[in-house]
Structures are given as C-alpha cells and as structure tokens.
Amino acid sequence: MSSKKRKIEPLLISCNWNDCSAKCISDWELNSHITEHLEALNPDCDAIYKCVWGSCEFSTKCLTQIQRHIYYHGYYNALLVQGKYECDINPTIPKCCGPARLCDKIPELKSNFNCEWTDCERTFVSIVEFQDHIVQHASFEYEIQKSPDDERPKIQCNWIFCNKQMDNKYRLIEHIRTHSNKKQVACFHCGELFRTKTTLFDHLRRQSDNNTNKYQCAQCFKFFAVEKLLRSHMVKHVYCYKCNMCDMTCSSASALATHIRYRHLKDKPFKCVECEYRCVRESDLNQHVQLVHTKEVHRCEEPGCNYTVRTYQSLRRHYLEVHENTPFIYICHCCDKPFKNGKSLSVHLIKKHDYQLPSGHKRFTYRVDENGYYRLETTRIESLEVTEQILTPNLFEMSNETTQDSNCYEIVLKTNKQRNAEQRIVVSNDGTDVQPIGEIVISLPTLDDV
C-alpha cells in the first residue's frame, strides 16, 4: 500500500441525540445543533433529566448539569471523528490494540468552564464555546500588545498566575490551550483523548502489538517504537540541574530540591510521637513507624513459602530472586567479580580498585546492562551548562574539530597529568539533543578519574 495520503471524504460529525440523524461539518455547527435540542428541555425542580445521547445512562436533577454533559458528548464525538480521519489519511499508522470503548468517556463535570484570563469572569456550559472564547482572548491580545515598530512582538499570556511570553499569536493560542486542557483528537477505537495528532500516533505505535522495538536507549536499554519517543525518553537521562552547594547534578528540579533538603538543610519538621526520631518528609516518618513501632509484616503469597519481611521492597526482591529466578547480581566492571548487593560491590571498588566517590555523591550509581546485571555507572549525561559549572577553566576547552551536527560542540575534558587520562564528549547547545540515536553522546570522566 502506498504511504501517500489517500483522499478522504469531508468530516461529518453525527448527532447521537435519540433518533436524530443530523450530520454536521464542524464541532461548532454540532454545538449549535445540540443547543436546539436542549432548548426543548423544560426546567422542573422535581424532574430527573436522563441523557439521551446514544447508550449513555447518565442522569441528574440539575438542568445545567445535563446541558453541560450533553455538550461534552458533542465535543467528544467530534474528537473521535477527527481521530479516525487522521488515521485514515495516514495508512502507515497501525490500528489500536487496546480494549474497544463501549461508550463515550465523559468526565464528571461538576461545574461550568471558567475563563481565568485577567479581568474576565465568564463561565460556559458548553466546552466548545469555552475553547473558542479563550482563542479569541489570544487573538485580541496580539492586536492589543503589538506596535507598528515590532517586527516580531512578544505576546504575554494573561491567564491567572501565568506570565509567559510567546513569539506570535499562534504560539499563544497553542499555549493557552494547555490552560484549558484542550484536546484535538481521540482514538476512535479505545476513546482516549490526545492534545495533538502526534501523541495519538505515538499512542498507537507504542502498543506492544505494534512496537517494532527498533529504537533502543543506550543508557537503560529500553525499546521504543519511534525515534521521537526515544528522544523524549533520553532527555530524562540528562542531568541539567546542578546543586550550588556541591557538585551533585540532577535530572529534574524536583530531584534537585530533594537533594538539597536531605543533604544541605538541617530542618526535619516531622517527629515521631513514640521516640526522638525526626525526618524530612512525612513518607519517611510513616516508614519509620512501620519498621520500628509496628509489627506489620508482608508475607509471601506463594504456596508453601513462609517468608515474611517488614518492607514491600524486600518482599518484591524475594519474589523475583526465589520464585521468578531473576536474582539481583552486581558485577564489578573491572574484574567481573559478582556480588549480591550494591553495598558490597562499592566496598570492593574502593578497597580493591582504589575508586573514590565522585564529587557531590555519597554512593556509587549502578545501572542494569543489556544482560540484566548491575554494573557501575561510569558515564553521566550532563548538559553543557552544567559541565561548565563543574569544570574549572583549566580543565575545560573547546575543540576545533567539528561534529556532524552544527548545533553540537566537541569538548575535551583534560584531567590531572598524574592520572594521564582524557575523555571526549559531545554535548548539544541546549543540553537536550542526544544524537546520534542509540549512542551515549554526553559523558563525564569515569568515576576513578573524578
């Protein structure tokens, strides 16, 4: 079958109100058509309004709630038709393998849709009217903020608690839809909603029956159906946040905040009522109470096994090692000596191979290799900005060599002469690009060189 897009009939969205056979060419036209149906509903404080859209069994005593609910049916139906259309014109996209939807997936809509644009307090019963209204805000804001001398004026979002600026009104429209949780398409088979057609296609490709396992992460060896998913995943391995009080780097702002709270702050607001133990987070306190002050245990549910343990993590490890025959084996990357846990391997690396903990770290990091063994992580992916913060000017220089990607630079990390080591790394300008696919392209010196 040719990969070129086929000609498809124009979109026609059906009205599923009882036996209505009307078909509309847009969600706005369908919304106006639904309004005509709803006008026939008479207000009655004692009446129970039942949804008459398809096989939906929703009912309520509130007239506004039934109106809001049925308007959403029309909005949802338009997304289903749009999703089917996008898949039909892209024949290379696989079909959904998930459970088929039995009815429309309508969320519980307890209140009207509120516009939170500055100085706007309008509310809407219809989600279609609400989505159209906020797009008008973005368009009008562009006309208000631009000036005759602006070639590319910055437009500010005036949604409550948001002050982001966009390059043009189209980006502002795209941005403001994130505030209203605007969806563009739905999977016609399973009914899931998606913000863009690209995420719909990813939903179809990543399913186990459709996954070609063509793209593999070089860090954790996970497989992905498409290159885009691999690129998005690889960003999680990039350490782009550095602690200002030590050389610890983290992959997210939340991870950095956790590091600072545990490593550098002395505040421990949670105190055990039964002893003097204090901790940083409530989850730590709950774990302490469970381990020290309660007799609760987790028991293995396998027939004939009487193993009991205090923590769920230990029970899971027992199950994998004993009943699934998948033991946790730590292997020294220098001499291939096996260990049962990471602590024993850490002691071995320090005593036998003279390894030292990298600056800012309190323990070594181990990662599962392609054979299922845990080995020392000797490479960390870090952004160019973080690398510059860690390295002194004497240890950092730009190479004159060019890379295949003009947006990347090749950097030489020169260590002390006594160590007689040098390692090359390639980092992207923004720290997020991880080309070439399937290779580790951003790295730090091995731990024994730090």
WOPE-V34711 format. One record per residue. N is the residue number from 0. RES is the residue in one small letter. PHI is phi in radians with two decimals (999 if undefined). PSI is psi in whole degrees, -180 to 180 (NA if undefined). D_FIRST is the distance of its C-alpha to the first C-alpha in Angstrom with 2 decimals. Layout:
N | RES | PHI | PSI | D_FIRST
N | RES | PHI | PSI | D_FIRST
//
This chain:
0 | m | 999 | 136 | 0.00
1 | s | -1.17 | 144 | 3.77
2 | s | -1.42 | -6 | 6.43
3 | k | -1.20 | 150 | 8.73
4 | k | -1.19 | 135 | 10.55
5 | r | -1.49 | 158 | 10.51
6 | k | -1.36 | 126 | 14.04
7 | i | -2.02 | 149 | 15.69
8 | e | -1.07 | 150 | 19.10
9 | p | -0.99 | 151 | 22.06
10 | l | -1.11 | 130 | 23.22
11 | l | -2.27 | 121 | 25.75
12 | i | -1.83 | 122 | 27.82
13 | s | -1.43 | 145 | 29.80
14 | c | -1.60 | 123 | 33.42
15 | n | -1.75 | 22 | 34.14
16 | w | -1.26 | 110 | 37.92
17 | n | 0.80 | -119 | 39.25
18 | d | -1.78 | 20 | 38.14
19 | c | -1.17 | 133 | 37.22
20 | s | -1.92 | 14 | 34.24
21 | a | -1.18 | 146 | 34.10
22 | k | -2.26 | 135 | 30.87
23 | c | -2.07 | 157 | 31.10
24 | i | -1.69 | -2 | 28.99
25 | s | -2.72 | 162 | 30.15
26 | d | -1.16 | -30 | 31.86
27 | w | -1.21 | -41 | 35.06
28 | e | -1.16 | -40 | 35.12
29 | l | -1.13 | -39 | 34.54
30 | n | -1.07 | -42 | 37.32
31 | s | -1.15 | -37 | 39.70
32 | h | -1.14 | -41 | 38.87
33 | i | -1.12 | -36 | 39.66
34 | t | -1.01 | -39 | 42.92
35 | e | -1.10 | -38 | 43.99
36 | h | -1.14 | -43 | 43.51
37 | l | -1.21 | -26 | 45.45
38 | e | -1.12 | -19 | 48.32
39 | a | -1.41 | -11 | 49.16
40 | l | -1.35 | 128 | 50.00
41 | n | -1.67 | 132 | 53.76
42 | p | -1.12 | 131 | 55.31
43 | d | -2.66 | 118 | 57.30
44 | c | -1.13 | -23 | 58.69
45 | d | -1.75 | 0 | 58.80
46 | a | -1.43 | 151 | 55.41
47 | i | -1.92 | 117 | 52.44
48 | y | -1.60 | 122 | 49.19
49 | k | -1.82 | 139 | 46.23
50 | c | -1.21 | 131 | 42.63
51 | v | -1.93 | 20 | 41.17
52 | w | -1.59 | 107 | 37.56
53 | g | 1.04 | -132 | 35.43
54 | s | -1.74 | 16 | 36.71
55 | c | -1.14 | 138 | 38.27
56 | e | -1.91 | 15 | 41.76
57 | f | -1.19 | 142 | 43.13
58 | s | -2.57 | 154 | 46.68
59 | t | -2.78 | 161 | 49.35
60 | k | -1.61 | -6 | 52.75
61 | c | -1.70 | 123 | 51.86
62 | l | -1.12 | -43 | 50.64
63 | t | -1.09 | -37 | 49.21
64 | q | -1.18 | -39 | 47.28
65 | i | -1.21 | -34 | 45.61
66 | q | -1.13 | -47 | 44.74
67 | r | -1.06 | -40 | 43.27
68 | h | -1.14 | -46 | 41.29
69 | i | -1.27 | -36 | 39.79
70 | y | -1.00 | -40 | 38.97
71 | y | -1.18 | -34 | 36.95
72 | h | -0.97 | -46 | 35.09
73 | g | -1.11 | -43 | 33.94
74 | y | -1.05 | -44 | 32.99
75 | y | -1.18 | -40 | 31.05
76 | n | -1.11 | -39 | 29.26
77 | a | -1.13 | -37 | 28.14
78 | l | -1.17 | -38 | 26.71
79 | l | -1.08 | -46 | 24.73
80 | v | -1.13 | -40 | 23.23
81 | q | -1.13 | -41 | 22.50
82 | g | -1.10 | -42 | 20.83
83 | k | -1.11 | -40 | 18.56
84 | y | -1.09 | -46 | 17.75
85 | e | -1.10 | -37 | 16.95
86 | c | -1.28 | -34 | 14.50
87 | d | -1.18 | -36 | 12.82
88 | i | -1.49 | -2 | 12.41
89 | n | -2.17 | 80 | 11.06
90 | p | -1.13 | -15 | 8.00
91 | t | -1.38 | -12 | 8.63
92 | i | -1.31 | 127 | 12.06
93 | p | -1.23 | 164 | 13.07
94 | k | -1.44 | 156 | 15.17
95 | c | -1.24 | 135 | 18.95
96 | c | -1.83 | 4 | 20.80
97 | g | -1.37 | 176 | 24.24
98 | p | -1.07 | 136 | 26.67
99 | a | -1.21 | 143 | 25.81
100 | r | -1.23 | 138 | 28.18
101 | l | -1.65 | -23 | 30.89
102 | c | -2.76 | 175 | 32.25
103 | d | -1.16 | 138 | 32.24
104 | k | -1.58 | 87 | 33.33
105 | i | -1.69 | 123 | 36.26
106 | p | -1.21 | 165 | 38.57
107 | e | -1.36 | 109 | 42.32
108 | l | -1.75 | 96 | 43.41
109 | k | -1.52 | -17 | 47.15
110 | s | -2.55 | 167 | 47.87
111 | n | -1.24 | 169 | 46.74
112 | f | -1.55 | 121 | 44.61
113 | n | -1.78 | 131 | 47.02
114 | c | -1.45 | 125 | 46.57
115 | e | -1.90 | 23 | 48.16
116 | w | -1.23 | 146 | 48.20
117 | t | -0.91 | 129 | 51.69
118 | d | 1.16 | 16 | 54.13
119 | c | -2.08 | 123 | 51.61
120 | e | -2.11 | 25 | 52.35
121 | r | -1.29 | 147 | 50.15
122 | t | -2.18 | 154 | 48.53
123 | f | -2.35 | 139 | 45.77
124 | v | -1.42 | -35 | 45.03
125 | s | -1.62 | 127 | 41.52
126 | i | -1.22 | -30 | 39.09
127 | v | -1.13 | -44 | 37.17
128 | e | -1.15 | -37 | 40.45
129 | f | -1.11 | -47 | 41.25
130 | q | -1.12 | -39 | 38.01
131 | d | -1.17 | -36 | 38.53
132 | h | -1.11 | -44 | 42.16
133 | i | -1.26 | -28 | 41.58
134 | v | -1.13 | -37 | 39.13
135 | q | -1.11 | -37 | 42.02
136 | h | -1.00 | -47 | 44.26
137 | a | -1.10 | -42 | 42.05
138 | s | -1.16 | -44 | 41.90
139 | f | -1.17 | -37 | 45.64
140 | e | -1.09 | -38 | 46.45
141 | y | -1.08 | -45 | 44.77
142 | e | -1.15 | -33 | 46.90
143 | i | -1.30 | -43 | 50.01
144 | q | -1.46 | -25 | 49.70
145 | k | -1.30 | 155 | 48.60
146 | s | -2.23 | 162 | 51.33
147 | p | -1.05 | -27 | 51.45
148 | d | -1.53 | -9 | 51.85
149 | d | -1.42 | 118 | 48.86
150 | e | -1.37 | -43 | 45.96
151 | r | -2.33 | 79 | 43.89
152 | p | -1.19 | 146 | 45.91
153 | k | -1.51 | 131 | 45.53
154 | i | -1.95 | 128 | 45.12
155 | q | -1.62 | 138 | 46.56
156 | c | -1.39 | 127 | 45.24
157 | n | -1.84 | 22 | 48.16
158 | w | -1.19 | 149 | 46.82
159 | i | -0.97 | 133 | 49.54
160 | f | 1.15 | 16 | 50.02
161 | c | -2.24 | 126 | 47.31
162 | n | -2.18 | 26 | 48.28
163 | k | -1.19 | 148 | 45.08
164 | q | -2.00 | 139 | 44.60
165 | m | -2.04 | 158 | 41.38
166 | d | -1.30 | -30 | 40.68
167 | n | -2.69 | 174 | 39.64
168 | k | -1.21 | -26 | 39.35
169 | y | -1.22 | -39 | 35.58
170 | r | -1.18 | -35 | 36.07
171 | l | -1.16 | -40 | 38.98
172 | i | -1.09 | -43 | 36.92
173 | e | -1.11 | -39 | 34.32
174 | h | -1.19 | -45 | 37.24
175 | i | -1.15 | -25 | 39.19
176 | r | -1.16 | -23 | 36.30
177 | t | -1.21 | -30 | 36.81
178 | h | -1.21 | -35 | 40.34
179 | s | -1.67 | 1 | 39.22
180 | n | 1.02 | 44 | 36.31
181 | k | -1.21 | 132 | 33.92
182 | k | -1.87 | 151 | 30.44
183 | q | -1.88 | -34 | 27.41
184 | v | -2.53 | 166 | 24.84
185 | a | -2.39 | 149 | 24.87
186 | c | -1.25 | 120 | 22.49
187 | f | -1.14 | -25 | 22.01
188 | h | -1.45 | -56 | 22.10
189 | c | -1.73 | -17 | 25.11
190 | g | 1.58 | 2 | 26.72
191 | e | -1.19 | 144 | 27.41
192 | l | -1.68 | 147 | 28.19
193 | f | -2.43 | 150 | 27.10
194 | r | -1.31 | -32 | 28.61
195 | t | -2.41 | 164 | 25.45
196 | k | -1.20 | -26 | 21.71
197 | t | -1.12 | -43 | 21.61
198 | t | -1.21 | -29 | 23.77
199 | l | -1.12 | -46 | 21.62
200 | f | -1.10 | -39 | 18.57
201 | d | -1.10 | -39 | 21.06
202 | h | -1.02 | -39 | 22.25
203 | l | -1.33 | -38 | 18.88
204 | r | -1.31 | -33 | 18.22
205 | r | -1.41 | -8 | 21.80
206 | q | -1.13 | 147 | 22.04
207 | s | -1.00 | -38 | 23.01
208 | d | -1.26 | -21 | 20.18
209 | n | -1.83 | -12 | 17.60
210 | n | -1.26 | 121 | 19.82
211 | t | -1.49 | -7 | 18.80
212 | n | 0.90 | 40 | 22.43
213 | k | -1.49 | -30 | 21.39
214 | y | -1.99 | 126 | 24.11
215 | q | -2.13 | 137 | 27.72
216 | c | -1.31 | 129 | 30.85
217 | a | -1.33 | -12 | 33.52
218 | q | -1.57 | -49 | 36.28
219 | c | -2.06 | -1 | 35.60
220 | f | 1.18 | 19 | 32.69
221 | k | -1.30 | 151 | 30.54
222 | f | -1.79 | 149 | 26.77
223 | f | -2.39 | 151 | 24.32
224 | a | -1.33 | -34 | 20.61
225 | v | -2.32 | 158 | 20.37
226 | e | -1.09 | -37 | 22.74
227 | k | -1.04 | -41 | 24.05
228 | l | -1.16 | -37 | 25.37
229 | l | -1.13 | -43 | 27.06
230 | r | -1.09 | -44 | 28.71
231 | s | -1.10 | -38 | 30.00
232 | h | -1.19 | -41 | 31.30
233 | m | -1.10 | -28 | 33.03
234 | v | -1.03 | -30 | 35.09
235 | k | -1.16 | -21 | 36.87
236 | h | -1.56 | -5 | 38.21
237 | v | -1.54 | 123 | 39.74
238 | y | -1.58 | 101 | 43.43
239 | c | -2.01 | 12 | 44.14
240 | y | -2.19 | 124 | 47.31
241 | k | -1.97 | 138 | 50.66
242 | c | -1.25 | 135 | 53.85
243 | n | -1.36 | -11 | 56.73
244 | m | -1.85 | -8 | 59.27
245 | c | -2.77 | -175 | 57.75
246 | d | -1.63 | 15 | 54.88
247 | m | -1.18 | 136 | 52.65
248 | t | -2.10 | 148 | 49.11
249 | c | -2.32 | 160 | 46.68
250 | s | -1.58 | -9 | 43.03
251 | s | -2.61 | 160 | 43.80
252 | a | -1.15 | -37 | 46.69
253 | s | -1.16 | -39 | 47.36
254 | a | -1.15 | -38 | 47.65
255 | l | -1.16 | -41 | 50.06
256 | a | -1.09 | -41 | 52.09
257 | t | -1.10 | -43 | 52.36
258 | h | -1.02 | -46 | 53.52
259 | i | -1.13 | -41 | 56.20
260 | r | -1.11 | -39 | 57.48
261 | y | -1.46 | -37 | 57.92
262 | r | -1.58 | -38 | 58.99
263 | h | -2.00 | -17 | 60.99
264 | l | -1.77 | 142 | 62.24
265 | k | -1.67 | -3 | 65.14
266 | d | -1.26 | 124 | 64.56
267 | k | -2.26 | 87 | 64.00
268 | p | -1.27 | -18 | 64.27
269 | f | -1.76 | 126 | 63.67
270 | k | -2.13 | 137 | 66.68
271 | c | -1.25 | 136 | 67.06
272 | v | -1.37 | -13 | 69.71
273 | e | -1.84 | -12 | 70.93
274 | c | -2.66 | -173 | 71.34
275 | e | -1.56 | 8 | 71.37
276 | y | -1.15 | 134 | 67.72
277 | r | -2.22 | 152 | 65.90
278 | c | -2.62 | 173 | 62.24
279 | v | -1.46 | -44 | 59.74
280 | r | -2.14 | 158 | 57.34
281 | e | -1.12 | -34 | 57.77
282 | s | -1.11 | -35 | 55.21
283 | d | -1.14 | -39 | 57.46
284 | l | -1.14 | -42 | 60.42
285 | n | -1.10 | -39 | 58.66
286 | q | -1.16 | -40 | 57.76
287 | h | -1.07 | -47 | 61.36
288 | v | -1.06 | -41 | 62.77
289 | q | -1.15 | -40 | 60.52
290 | l | -1.39 | -34 | 61.44
291 | v | -1.81 | -40 | 65.13
292 | h | -1.92 | -1 | 66.51
293 | t | -2.16 | 161 | 64.64
294 | k | -1.85 | 17 | 64.37
295 | e | -1.17 | 133 | 60.81
296 | v | -2.29 | 158 | 58.81
297 | h | -1.83 | 129 | 55.31
298 | r | -1.93 | 136 | 55.32
299 | c | -1.16 | 131 | 52.73
300 | e | -1.62 | 2 | 51.38
301 | e | -1.20 | 138 | 50.53
302 | p | -1.00 | 132 | 52.78
303 | g | 1.43 | 0 | 55.87
304 | c | -1.84 | 125 | 55.43
305 | n | -1.84 | 19 | 58.27
306 | y | -1.20 | 131 | 57.02
307 | t | -2.29 | 150 | 57.82
308 | v | -2.69 | 160 | 57.40
309 | r | -1.36 | -35 | 58.07
310 | t | -1.96 | 150 | 54.69
311 | y | -1.18 | -34 | 51.21
312 | q | -1.07 | -41 | 49.91
313 | s | -1.19 | -36 | 52.27
314 | l | -1.15 | -41 | 51.25
315 | r | -1.10 | -42 | 47.56
316 | r | -1.12 | -42 | 48.46
317 | h | -1.02 | -44 | 50.57
318 | y | -1.12 | -44 | 47.77
319 | l | -1.17 | -41 | 45.28
320 | e | -1.33 | -40 | 47.87
321 | v | -1.61 | -47 | 49.62
322 | h | -1.69 | -24 | 47.24
323 | e | -1.78 | -6 | 43.83
324 | n | 0.98 | 41 | 45.21
325 | t | -2.21 | 76 | 43.68
326 | p | -1.21 | 154 | 46.77
327 | f | -1.47 | 110 | 46.95
328 | i | -2.05 | 125 | 47.89
329 | y | -1.78 | 128 | 48.89
330 | i | -2.04 | 131 | 48.96
331 | c | -1.24 | 125 | 51.04
332 | h | -1.31 | -9 | 48.88
333 | c | -1.60 | -42 | 52.02
334 | c | -2.22 | 3 | 53.38
335 | d | 1.09 | 22 | 50.79
336 | k | -1.34 | 132 | 53.48
337 | p | -1.51 | 153 | 52.10
338 | f | -2.45 | 156 | 53.41
339 | k | -1.48 | -20 | 53.02
340 | n | -2.60 | 163 | 52.82
341 | g | -1.20 | -30 | 52.30
342 | k | -1.10 | -43 | 55.98
343 | s | -1.14 | -39 | 57.17
344 | l | -1.17 | -36 | 54.70
345 | s | -1.10 | -45 | 55.85
346 | v | -1.06 | -42 | 59.45
347 | h | -1.08 | -44 | 58.52
348 | l | -1.13 | -36 | 56.77
349 | i | -1.30 | -44 | 59.78
350 | k | -1.41 | -40 | 62.50
351 | k | -1.61 | -32 | 61.02
352 | h | -2.04 | 8 | 58.78
353 | d | 1.02 | 36 | 60.64
354 | y | -1.38 | 151 | 57.70
355 | q | -2.16 | 151 | 58.48
356 | l | -1.15 | 137 | 56.70
357 | p | -1.12 | 153 | 54.84
358 | s | -1.00 | 130 | 56.59
359 | g | 1.61 | -8 | 56.03
360 | h | -1.94 | 147 | 54.82
361 | k | -1.82 | -8 | 56.82
362 | r | -2.73 | 164 | 54.67
363 | f | -1.35 | 158 | 52.01
364 | t | -1.95 | 133 | 48.35
365 | y | -2.04 | 145 | 46.42
366 | r | -2.30 | 144 | 42.69
367 | v | -1.27 | 130 | 40.71
368 | d | -1.57 | -175 | 39.31
369 | e | -1.17 | -17 | 36.31
370 | n | -1.70 | 2 | 38.64
371 | g | 1.57 | 5 | 39.82
372 | y | -1.63 | 148 | 43.22
373 | y | -1.53 | 124 | 44.86
374 | r | -2.23 | 160 | 45.85
375 | l | -1.08 | 133 | 47.63
376 | e | -1.38 | 107 | 45.52
377 | t | -1.74 | 0 | 46.62
378 | t | -2.29 | 132 | 44.13
379 | r | -2.13 | 134 | 43.92
380 | i | -1.59 | 118 | 41.39
381 | e | -2.30 | 150 | 43.41
382 | s | -1.26 | 161 | 42.95
383 | l | -1.05 | -40 | 44.83
384 | e | -1.09 | -44 | 47.23
385 | v | -1.16 | -41 | 48.20
386 | t | -1.06 | -41 | 48.68
387 | e | -1.12 | -35 | 51.00
388 | q | -1.22 | -34 | 53.02
389 | i | -1.39 | -44 | 53.57
390 | l | -1.46 | 142 | 54.38
391 | t | -1.38 | 162 | 57.59
392 | p | -0.99 | -30 | 57.59
393 | n | -1.26 | -19 | 59.01
394 | l | -1.78 | 2 | 56.06
395 | f | -2.29 | 126 | 53.36
396 | e | -2.63 | 151 | 52.41
397 | m | -1.50 | 140 | 49.46
398 | s | -1.55 | 146 | 48.17
399 | n | -1.38 | -11 | 47.80
400 | e | -1.22 | 144 | 44.71
401 | t | -1.75 | 155 | 41.47
402 | t | -1.84 | 173 | 38.28
403 | q | -1.18 | -28 | 34.69
404 | d | -1.78 | 121 | 34.42
405 | s | -1.18 | -15 | 36.94
406 | n | -1.56 | 1 | 37.32
407 | c | -1.98 | 156 | 38.64
408 | y | -2.18 | 146 | 42.03
409 | e | -1.69 | 131 | 43.26
410 | i | -2.13 | 140 | 46.37
411 | v | -1.91 | 123 | 49.01
412 | l | -1.69 | 112 | 50.92
413 | k | -1.78 | 122 | 54.31
414 | t | -1.60 | -178 | 56.33
415 | n | -1.06 | 149 | 60.06
416 | k | -1.08 | -33 | 61.40
417 | q | -1.07 | -30 | 62.81
418 | r | -1.47 | -20 | 59.37
419 | n | 0.88 | 51 | 58.18
420 | a | -2.41 | 149 | 54.53
421 | e | -2.61 | 135 | 51.85
422 | q | -2.34 | 134 | 48.27
423 | r | -1.67 | 144 | 45.62
424 | i | -2.36 | 158 | 43.20
425 | v | -2.18 | 125 | 40.52
426 | v | -2.22 | 149 | 40.37
427 | s | -1.45 | 163 | 38.50
428 | n | -1.11 | -36 | 40.48
429 | d | -1.80 | -1 | 39.84
430 | g | 1.40 | 5 | 39.70
431 | t | -1.96 | -19 | 36.29
432 | d | -1.39 | 136 | 33.93
433 | v | -2.26 | 45 | 33.37
434 | q | -1.39 | 155 | 31.61
435 | p | -1.34 | 156 | 30.62
436 | i | -1.09 | 137 | 28.42
437 | g | 1.53 | 1 | 29.76
438 | e | -2.20 | 151 | 33.25
439 | i | -1.44 | 118 | 36.47
440 | v | -2.01 | -6 | 37.36
441 | i | -2.23 | 124 | 40.29
442 | s | -2.63 | 161 | 43.27
443 | l | -1.92 | 169 | 47.00
444 | p | -1.03 | 154 | 49.53
445 | t | -1.05 | 158 | 49.77
446 | l | -1.07 | -29 | 52.18
447 | d | -1.36 | -8 | 54.98
448 | d | -1.71 | -8 | 54.86
449 | v | -1.36 | NA | 55.21
//
